[in-house]
Amino acid sequence: MNAQFQTFLNAVKQQMKSKEGQKLVEKELLSHLNHSKQTVMKRGHHEEEAEKMAVEQMGNAVLLGQKMNKLHRERVDWWLVSIVGSLLLLSFAPFLFFDYQMNIYAQLISVSVSVLIIFTLMFIDYRKVLHYWKWFGLAAGFYMVALNVEGLTSMVNGRVFISILGMNISHYFLLFLLFITIVGLMSEKKWTDRKRIVWSLLLLFVFVRCFMLIPETMLAVQYIILFSTIVIFSNQNYKVRSWILWVLSGCIFFFAYLFVAFLPFSHRLENFISFLNPEASSNGSGYIYIMMKEVLSKAGLFGPKSELTNDLFLGHTELILVALTYHGGWILTSIILVIFAALSVRLLLAFKKMQTEKERLLMVGGGVLLLFPFVLNTLMSFGYAPFVGANLPFISYGGNEKLYYSFIIGFMLSVYRRKDVMINTEVEIDK
């Protein structure tokens, strides 16, 4: 590169804060300068004179650098940060209305750690993390093996958990490991179609089976939906996507078979009838639907209209929206639903701004993991879906799950922050 071009480019880059943006702009401007130089030389000018004229045509280097800095700077999605912050504040609402199993100090620690995770991940380059997607898959495999090691696990309500220092690890973290693994698998450029299909089949069958045996039925459903969504939005050719989607369809039937095989017929029939007609089994599984209906009927705009005869069941973490509706009123519930609606809209708008495949897959996958449990919990709370054990993100009881959702939000903020410095280029990642 000649001295005139180098001096001009250095002056432009001095006005820019983003190092990645500097690399991108230098590449683009150098291409323009060389093109202008060749055009001028064809008119009969000497090389040195052509270089000088090419630089002059680009205009003032300082002003151009300031303009490029605005276009290629790292941005924080403060709207998304504000929405998530509102949800974290609302997670304290249950403590205002009734005694909870988890004390307020544990909640403060949980929320503080969640905020720390979100902002830490936001400033970490998501591409450097995604570069090691195979290690995330390996970690998921070790997680699955650890579930079968005596001494590392504990049993809670018939479900197996990995226990570390007396604390049970939520299986949502296994879903997070698989999320990163699937995105890496679908966006890996060096793999052949055959290799990608084989590993997709392996990931599907092994971990759907794993979730069913824990058992975590809802996580199995969520995993299948997550995999399907990422495959659909990936840039893979028709052959790869059709193969994987056909297998996903097979997984759904396989999952349905396991559900039928592992539960007695009478129990399945009773649960289904209880949802359709709770009064038919008011002393059994229909009791929960009857009580939910009673609670909602006694909720006012700003609090309860009348006292409940039995409110012990409201302490269940999956019924947090029902409990908040009764104790805080329909106004509080409306605020929660509006905030989640704003989250949905914000994620959609952010997704439309993504330029690369990895960005799109991380955003759409994160959106599925955040919004699917919200929609299901809302439908379940108001009697439009059977009681299936879906928690309300950020608000339901449990510090483990807050940390899980914080990891997802942190990654999505990292993607958004770098979207304007990744246009039409692949910046080299330090390994």
VEXNU-556611 format. One line per 8 residues: their letters; for each residue x, y, z of C-alpha. Coordinates in nm, 4 decimals, decimal comma, padded with zeros to 6 digits. Last residue first. Example, Ala and Ser with C-alpha at 12.3 -4.5 7.8 and 13.67 -1.06 7.14 Angstrom:
// residues 2
SA = 01,3670/-00,1060/00,7140 | 01,2300/-00,4500/00,7800
//
This chain:
// residues 431
KDIEVETN = -00,8047/-01,8761/01,9002 | -00,8242/-01,5135/01,8025 | -01,1159/-01,4780/01,5649 | -01,0617/-01,3275/01,2210 | -01,3368/-01,0924/01,1115 | -01,5711/-01,2398/00,8532 | -01,7136/-00,9637/00,6391 | -02,0312/-00,8557/00,4651
IMVDKRRY = -02,1597/-00,6552/00,7628 | -02,0024/-00,7549/01,0948 | -01,9388/-00,4167/01,2576 | -02,3043/-00,3128/01,2825 | -02,4249/-00,6400/01,4416 | -02,1680/-00,6320/01,7203 | -02,3821/-00,5120/02,0110 | -02,6836/-00,7114/01,8923
VSLMFGII = -02,4930/-01,0404/01,9128 | -02,3562/-00,9584/02,2592 | -02,7070/-00,8606/02,3710 | -02,8351/-01,1993/02,2505 | -02,5579/-01,3797/02,4381 | -02,6367/-01,1946/02,7614 | -03,0098/-01,2620/02,7210 | -02,9460/-01,6371/02,6922
FSYYLKEN = -02,7049/-01,6454/02,9866 | -02,9537/-01,4441/03,1938 | -03,2269/-01,6970/03,1134 | -03,0135/-01,9716/03,2684 | -02,9206/-01,7567/03,5688 | -03,2877/-01,6897/03,6359 | -03,3508/-02,0641/03,6047 | -03,1046/-02,1486/03,8796
GGYSIFPL = -03,2431/-01,8809/04,1127 | -03,5823/-02,0493/04,1412 | -03,9315/-01,9096/04,1889 | -04,1023/-01,7895/03,8722 | -04,0380/-01,4311/03,7612 | -03,7360/-01,4511/03,5275 | -03,9183/-01,6736/03,2744 | -04,2637/-01,8017/03,3839
NAGVFPAY = -04,2365/-02,1759/03,4473 | -04,3902/-02,4550/03,2395 | -04,5028/-02,7630/03,4346 | -04,7625/-02,9238/03,2107 | -05,0958/-02,8218/03,3637 | -05,3213/-02,8418/03,0609 | -05,3590/-02,5429/02,8277 | -05,6244/-02,2715/02,7955
GFSMLTNL = -05,6965/-02,2554/03,1696 | -05,5692/-01,9048/03,2415 | -05,2442/-02,0132/03,4051 | -05,1747/-02,2818/03,1428 | -05,2074/-02,0359/02,8554 | -04,9721/-01,7950/03,0330 | -04,7248/-02,0703/03,1212 | -04,7222/-02,1927/02,7602
VFPFLLLV = -04,6651/-01,8463/02,6155 | -04,3885/-01,7682/02,8650 | -04,2247/-02,1108/02,8243 | -04,2068/-02,0580/02,4438 | -04,0909/-01,6961/02,4681 | -03,7442/-01,7210/02,6189 | -03,6075/-02,0432/02,4668 | -03,7658/-01,9637/02,1293
GGGVMLLR = -03,6234/-01,6098/02,1279 | -03,2780/-01,7433/02,2108 | -03,2975/-01,9721/01,9093 | -03,4117/-01,6873/01,6826 | -03,1346/-01,4569/01,8037 | -02,8559/-01,7148/01,8011 | -02,9607/-01,8411/01,4583 | -02,9809/-01,4920/01,3077
EKETQMKK = -02,6415/-01,3849/01,4403 | -02,4750/-01,7050/01,3228 | -02,6260/-01,6665/00,9753 | -02,4982/-01,3106/00,9330 | -02,6738/-00,9749/00,8909 | -02,9092/-00,9368/01,1879 | -03,1368/-00,6335/01,1783 | -03,4594/-00,8346/01,1383
FALLLRVS = -03,3728/-01,0324/01,4531 | -03,3537/-00,7123/01,6581 | -03,7051/-00,6132/01,5524 | -03,8384/-00,9586/01,6435 | -03,6579/-00,9568/01,9782 | -03,8036/-00,6152/02,0592 | -04,1551/-00,7254/01,9672 | -04,1352/-01,0330/02,1898
LAAFIVLI = -03,9875/-00,8366/02,4809 | -04,2630/-00,5759/02,4455 | -04,5196/-00,8574/02,4663 | -04,3405/-00,9823/02,7786 | -04,3657/-00,6343/02,9298 | -04,7336/-00,6082/02,8321 | -04,8058/-00,9456/02,9953 | -04,6393/-00,8386/03,3204
ISTLIWGG = -04,8243/-00,5052/03,3241 | -05,1551/-00,6819/03,2588 | -05,0856/-00,9163/03,5507 | -05,0240/-00,6183/03,7788 | -05,3482/-00,4534/03,6654 | -05,5372/-00,7814/03,7082 | -05,4731/-00,7742/04,0793 | -05,1618/-00,8012/04,2934
HYTLAVLI = -05,2650/-01,0871/04,5236 | -05,4927/-01,2803/04,2869 | -05,3148/-01,2052/03,9593 | -04,9769/-01,2549/04,1272 | -05,0806/-01,6027/04,2439 | -05,2139/-01,7005/03,9004 | -04,8918/-01,5773/03,7379 | -04,6810/-01,7700/03,9910
LETHGLFL = -04,8625/-02,0957/03,9246 | -04,5526/-02,2808/03,7988 | -04,3648/-02,1877/04,1177 | -04,6227/-02,3545/04,3426 | -04,6907/-02,1274/04,6414 | -05,0427/-02,0773/04,5099 | -05,1279/-02,4317/04,6256 | -05,1494/-02,3102/04,9853
DNTLESKP = -05,4282/-02,0650/04,9056 | -05,7211/-02,2507/05,0610 | -06,0497/-02,0883/05,1622 | -05,9641/-01,7850/04,9538 | -06,0503/-01,4338/05,0665 | -06,2525/-01,1900/04,8594 | -06,1973/-00,9178/04,5986 | -05,8232/-00,9859/04,5924
GFLGAKSL = -05,5899/-00,7146/04,4615 | -05,5667/-00,4094/04,2361 | -05,8112/-00,4916/03,9564 | -05,9827/-00,7702/04,1450 | -05,9067/-01,1410/04,1765 | -06,1794/-01,3669/04,3165 | -06,2679/-01,5254/03,9810 | -05,8982/-01,5877/03,9119
VEKMMIYI = -05,8596/-01,7811/04,2369 | -06,1710/-01,9905/04,1779 | -06,0603/-02,0890/03,8266 | -05,7160/-02,1860/03,9546 | -05,8778/-02,3892/04,2339 | -06,0962/-02,5833/03,9888 | -05,7999/-02,6489/03,7581 | -05,5828/-02,7771/04,0464
YGSGNSSA = -05,8590/-03,0042/04,1755 | -05,9016/-03,1817/03,8411 | -05,6072/-03,4099/03,9183 | -05,8002/-03,5790/04,1971 | -06,0801/-03,4742/04,4301 | -06,2528/-03,2635/04,1641 | -06,2281/-03,5443/03,9089 | -06,5376/-03,4862/03,6926
EPNLFSIF = -06,5425/-03,1206/03,8007 | -06,2217/-03,0588/03,6043 | -06,3881/-03,1326/03,2667 | -06,1530/-03,0812/02,9714 | -05,8358/-03,0554/03,1804 | -05,9404/-03,3291/03,4204 | -06,0441/-03,5541/03,1302 | -05,6916/-03,5348/02,9856
NELRHSFP = -05,5270/-03,5977/03,3210 | -05,7563/-03,8934/03,3959 | -05,6945/-04,0506/03,0559 | -05,3188/-04,0291/03,0960 | -05,3348/-04,1798/03,4481 | -05,5650/-04,4624/03,3374 | -05,3380/-04,5469/03,0452 | -05,0330/-04,5875/03,2663
LFAVFLYA = -04,7458/-04,3556/03,1733 | -04,4136/-04,4793/03,0335 | -04,5356/-04,6201/02,7030 | -04,7653/-04,3342/02,6055 | -04,5051/-04,0657/02,6681 | -04,2378/-04,2804/02,5078 | -04,4556/-04,3222/02,1979 | -04,5250/-03,9490/02,1810
FFFICGSL = -04,1510/-03,8791/02,1959 | -04,0894/-04,1265/01,9147 | -04,3674/-03,9642/01,7130 | -04,2094/-03,6231/01,7732 | -03,8654/-03,7648/01,7058 | -03,9849/-03,8946/01,3690 | -04,0953/-03,5448/01,2774 | -03,7521/-03,4248/01,3826
VWLIWSRV = -03,6021/-03,6894/01,1556 | -03,8000/-03,5527/00,8639 | -03,6844/-03,2044/00,9616 | -03,3220/-03,3203/00,9630 | -03,3420/-03,4777/00,6188 | -03,5345/-03,1837/00,4721 | -03,2846/-02,9319/00,6102 | -02,9821/-03,1185/00,4803
KYNQNSFI = -03,1250/-03,1777/00,1324 | -03,2664/-02,8253/00,0978 | -02,9310/-02,6601/00,1534 | -02,8233/-02,5213/00,4893 | -02,8519/-02,1465/00,5420 | -03,0208/-02,1866/00,8805 | -03,3652/-02,0497/00,9678 | -03,5468/-02,3839/00,9327
VITSFLII = -03,2711/-02,5780/01,1124 | -03,2695/-02,3330/01,4046 | -03,6475/-02,3539/01,4400 | -03,6589/-02,7338/01,4304 | -03,3827/-02,7705/01,6902 | -03,5543/-02,5266/01,9275 | -03,8937/-02,6957/01,8828 | -03,7403/-03,0381/01,9560
YQVALMTE = -03,5563/-02,9018/02,2606 | -03,8711/-02,7324/02,3934 | -04,0649/-03,0574/02,3703 | -03,7883/-03,2474/02,5506 | -03,7654/-02,9660/02,8069 | -04,1388/-02,9999/02,8688 | -04,1124/-03,3741/02,9305 | -03,8297/-03,3517/03,1823
PILMFCRV = -03,7887/-03,7068/03,3218 | -03,4871/-03,7641/03,3682 | -03,5697/-04,0426/03,1188 | -03,7568/-03,8238/02,8712 | -03,4870/-03,5561/02,8690 | -03,2211/-03,8185/02,7938 | -03,4261/-03,9752/02,5125 | -03,4617/-03,6357/02,3501
FVFLLLLS = -03,0886/-03,5981/02,4139 | -02,9722/-03,9120/02,2375 | -03,2205/-03,9057/01,9503 | -03,1714/-03,5456/01,8460 | -02,7995/-03,5047/01,9004 | -02,7250/-03,8251/01,7107 | -02,9513/-03,7330/01,4217 | -02,7860/-03,3913/01,3970
WVIRKRDT = -02,4445/-03,5559/01,4067 | -02,5328/-03,7766/01,1104 | -02,6880/-03,4884/00,9130 | -02,3848/-03,2620/00,9599 | -02,1422/-03,5380/00,8583 | -02,3409/-03,6131/00,5425 | -02,3680/-03,2453/00,4486 | -01,9923/-03,1980/00,4784
WKKESMLG = -01,8457/-02,9849/00,7567 | -01,6164/-02,6872/00,6979 | -01,8824/-02,4141/00,7082 | -02,0118/-02,4706/01,0623 | -02,3330/-02,2651/01,0936 | -02,5730/-02,5544/01,1636 | -02,3391/-02,7311/01,4067 | -02,2475/-02,4111/01,5920
VITIFLLF = -02,6134/-02,3170/01,6371 | -02,6909/-02,6721/01,7534 | -02,4061/-02,6756/02,0064 | -02,4953/-02,3332/02,1499 | -02,8545/-02,4481/02,2100 | -02,7378/-02,7873/02,3407 | -02,5404/-02,6209/02,6184 | -02,8451/-02,4042/02,6988
LLFYHSIN = -03,0727/-02,7103/02,7152 | -02,8301/-02,8733/02,9577 | -02,8473/-02,5526/03,1632 | -03,2270/-02,5865/03,1722 | -03,1686/-02,9135/03,3554 | -03,1422/-02,7086/03,6751 | -02,8438/-02,7877/03,8954 | -02,9320/-02,9062/04,2465
MGLISIFV = -02,7290/-02,7416/04,5220 | -02,5839/-02,9605/04,7996 | -02,2250/-02,8822/04,7097 | -02,2992/-02,9793/04,3483 | -02,6059/-03,1969/04,2821 | -02,6910/-03,3215/03,9334 | -03,0657/-03,3741/03,9278 | -03,2900/-03,6799/03,8831
RGNVMSTL = -03,6672/-03,6344/03,8909 | -03,9184/-03,8249/04,1056 | -04,0096/-03,5243/04,3173 | -03,6413/-03,4515/04,3849 | -03,3760/-03,7248/04,3490 | -03,0097/-03,6369/04,3928 | -02,7070/-03,6852/04,1717 | -02,3284/-03,6805/04,1857
GEVNLAVM = -02,2965/-03,9651/04,4369 | -02,4166/-04,2308/04,1951 | -02,3227/-04,1491/03,8388 | -02,6113/-04,1767/03,5909 | -02,6868/-03,8051/03,5646 | -02,3121/-03,7524/03,5230 | -02,3300/-03,9236/03,1821 | -02,5855/-03,6701/03,0551
YFGAALGF = -02,3790/-03,3795/03,1840 | -02,0681/-03,5284/03,0229 | -02,2524/-03,5335/02,6892 | -02,3701/-03,1746/02,7335 | -02,0095/-03,0758/02,8091 | -01,9021/-03,2435/02,4839 | -02,1636/-03,0433/02,2949 | -02,0395/-02,7237/02,4578
WKWYHLVK = -01,6862/-02,8263/02,3640 | -01,7971/-02,8635/02,0035 | -01,9330/-02,5079/02,0125 | -01,5859/-02,3693/02,0794 | -01,5993/-02,1043/01,8043 | -01,9381/-02,0049/01,9475 | -01,7593/-01,8521/02,2468 | -01,5197/-01,6509/02,0311
RYDIFMLT = -01,8102/-01,5517/01,8088 | -02,0075/-01,4199/02,1093 | -01,7430/-01,1538/02,1705 | -01,7715/-01,0825/02,5424 | -01,9115/-00,7411/02,6423 | -02,2733/-00,8631/02,6530 | -02,1621/-01,1776/02,8343 | -02,0398/-00,9743/03,1316
FIILVSVS = -02,3473/-00,7491/03,1291 | -02,5937/-01,0391/03,1423 | -02,3910/-01,2469/03,3891 | -02,3589/-00,9562/03,6356 | -02,7331/-00,8846/03,6118 | -02,8090/-01,2505/03,6851 | -02,5637/-01,2517/03,9779 | -02,7475/-00,9541/04,1275
VSILQAYI = -03,0875/-01,1179/04,0692 | -02,9839/-01,4404/04,2432 | -02,8138/-01,2574/04,5309 | -03,1222/-01,0440/04,5895 | -03,3434/-01,3536/04,5737 | -03,1257/-01,5323/04,8293 | -03,1617/-01,2283/05,0529 | -03,5409/-01,2247/05,0098
NMQYDFFL = -03,5812/-01,5770/05,1406 | -03,6800/-01,8708/04,9171 | -03,9803/-02,0653/05,0431 | -04,2071/-01,7698/04,9849 | -04,4235/-01,5821/05,2304 | -04,6976/-01,3828/05,0620 | -04,7741/-01,0546/04,8895 | -04,4618/-00,8410/04,8694
FPAFSLLL = -04,2283/-01,1396/04,8342 | -04,4157/-01,2463/04,5203 | -04,3308/-00,9099/04,3556 | -03,9519/-00,9517/04,3779 | -03,9406/-01,1173/04,0338 | -04,0988/-00,7959/03,9048 | -03,7615/-00,6247/03,9384 | -03,6024/-00,8945/03,7216
LSGVISVL = -03,8788/-00,8502/03,4640 | -03,8214/-00,4738/03,4546 | -03,4475/-00,5271/03,4074 | -03,5242/-00,7594/03,1161 | -03,7295/-00,4860/02,9500 | -03,4690/-00,2177/03,0215 | -03,1831/-00,4278/02,8806 | -03,3904/-00,5022/02,5698
WWDVRERH = -03,4553/-00,1322/02,5158 | -03,0925/-00,0499/02,5937 | -02,9758/-00,2600/02,3002 | -02,6094/-00,1692/02,3355 | -02,4299/-00,0607/02,0203 | -02,0814/-00,1297/01,8878 | -01,9818/00,1299/01,6312 | -01,9768/00,0794/01,2570
LKNMKQGL = -02,2145/00,3420/01,1185 | -02,1411/00,6173/01,3698 | -01,7664/00,5584/01,3433 | -01,7919/00,5602/00,9637 | -01,9335/00,9140/00,9756 | -01,6588/01,0290/01,2108 | -01,3976/00,8714/00,9841 | -01,5421/01,0451/00,6781
LVANGMQE = -01,5323/01,3791/00,8583 | -01,1698/01,3220/00,9585 | -01,0623/01,1965/00,6143 | -01,2112/01,4922/00,4255 | -01,3185/01,3853/00,0763 | -01,2831/01,0495/-00,0978 | -01,2217/01,2224/-00,4334 | -00,9055/01,3819/-00,2917
VAMKEAEE = -00,7616/01,0370/-00,2150 | -00,8226/00,9185/-00,5713 | -00,6666/01,2408/-00,7074 | -00,3471/01,1807/-00,5092 | -00,3278/00,8199/-00,6224 | -00,3793/00,9224/-00,9864 | -00,0988/01,1790/-00,9602 | 00,1385/00,9140/-00,8295
EHHGRKMV = 00,0323/00,6664/-01,0998 | 00,0563/00,9104/-01,3921 | -00,2605/01,0419/-01,5534 | -00,3781/00,9269/-01,8980 | -00,7530/00,8872/-01,8482 | -00,6995/00,5175/-01,7760 | -00,4896/00,6261/-01,4763 | -00,7933/00,8011/-01,3258
TQKSHNLH = -01,0071/00,4862/-01,3423 | -00,7282/00,2712/-01,1979 | -00,6854/00,5093/-00,9034 | -01,0597/00,5241/-00,8410 | -01,0736/00,1433/-00,8217 | -00,7699/00,1338/-00,5933 | -00,9228/00,3957/-00,3651 | -01,2604/00,2198/-00,3512
SLLEKEVL = -01,0989/-00,1143/-00,2584 | -00,8853/00,0589/00,0028 | -01,1993/00,2197/00,1428 | -01,3755/-00,1162/00,1849 | -01,0809/-00,2963/00,3463 | -01,0007/-00,0047/00,5764 | -01,3685/00,0231/00,6727 | -01,3871/-00,3440/00,7739
KQGEKSKM = -01,0629/-00,3406/00,9684 | -01,1595/-00,0176/01,1470 | -01,5025/-00,1579/01,2328 | -01,3319/-00,4538/01,3974 | -01,1190/-00,2149/01,5996 | -01,4284/-00,0191/01,7057 | -01,3521/00,3326/01,8256 | -01,3282/00,5125/01,4898
QQKVANLF = -01,1894/00,8632/01,4346 | -00,8300/00,7385/01,4166 | -00,9394/00,4953/01,1454 | -01,0047/00,7765/00,8959 | -00,6666/00,9413/00,9529 | -00,4948/00,6028/00,9217 | -00,6754/00,5408/00,5919 | -00,5583/00,8726/00,4467
TQFQANM = -00,1979/00,8205/00,5551 | -00,1961/00,4655/00,4167 | -00,3404/00,5733/00,0808 | -00,0805/00,8467/00,0434 | 00,2058/00,6192/00,1559 | 00,1394/00,3424/-00,0960 | 00,0000/00,0000/00,0000
//
